[in-house]
Amino acid sequence: MAVTFLRLLALVVSGAILARVVLSWVAPTANGPMVAFLYQVTEPILQPIRRLLPPQAGLDLSPMIALLLIGLASRLLFGL
């Protein structure tokens, strides 16, 4: 049961990060409750990565690194 929950959590967080990336491309000035929710969910994950690796030439690599780390953790923990 705990493994299923962690798999679902990894999937939801990955989806939220992807949604935030797409939203930043499509509507970078968007605001509203859904946008605020995406930022609240993803910022605690992305901010520490940004502190270690600040944006380079205006390119924020923290979502890509977060997705890679989530994928790696999933593979190590669940054998996916």
C-alpha positions in Angstrom: 0.0 0.0 0.0 2.8 2.4 0.9 4.6 1.6 -2.3 1.5 2.3 -4.4 1.1 5.7 -2.6 4.8 6.6 -3.3 4.5 5.6 -6.9 1.3 7.8 -7.2 3.0 10.7 -5.4 6.0 10.5 -7.8 3.7 10.5 -10.8 1.6 13.4 -9.5 4.7 15.5 -8.6 6.2 14.8 -12.0 3.0 15.8 -13.7 2.8 19.0 -11.7 6.4 19.9 -12.7 5.6 19.2 -16.4 2.5 21.3 -16.1 4.4 24.1 -14.6 7.0 24.0 -17.4 4.4 23.9 -20.1 2.5 26.7 -18.4 5.7 28.8 -18.3 6.0 28.5 -22.1 2.4 29.0 -23.0 1.2 31.6 -20.5 4.2 32.9 -18.5 2.1 35.7 -16.9 -0.8 33.5 -16.0 -2.2 33.6 -12.5 -5.1 32.1 -10.7 -5.8 29.3 -8.2 -4.5 26.5 -10.4 -1.3 28.3 -11.1 -0.8 29.1 -7.4 -1.4 25.4 -6.6 1.2 24.3 -9.1 3.7 26.7 -7.7 2.9 25.6 -4.1 3.4 21.9 -5.0 6.5 22.3 -7.1 8.5 25.1 -5.5 9.6 23.2 -2.5 11.2 20.7 -4.9 12.6 23.1 -7.4 14.0 25.8 -5.1 16.8 23.7 -3.4 17.9 22.6 -6.9 17.9 26.3 -8.0 20.1 27.2 -5.0 22.7 24.6 -6.1 22.4 25.3 -9.8 21.2 28.8 -10.5 19.6 29.5 -14.0 22.3 29.8 -16.6 21.8 32.3 -19.4 18.1 32.6 -18.5 17.6 28.9 -18.7 16.2 27.2 -15.5 17.3 23.6 -15.5 15.8 22.8 -12.1 12.6 21.1 -13.5 14.7 18.8 -15.7 17.0 17.9 -12.9 14.0 17.3 -10.5 12.3 15.0 -13.1 15.6 13.1 -13.6 15.9 12.7 -9.8 12.3 11.6 -9.3 12.7 9.1 -12.2 16.0 7.8 -10.7 14.5 7.4 -7.3 11.5 5.6 -8.7 13.7 3.2 -10.6 15.8 2.5 -7.5 13.0 2.1 -5.1 10.3 0.4 -7.2 12.3 -1.2 -10.0 10.3 0.7 -12.7 
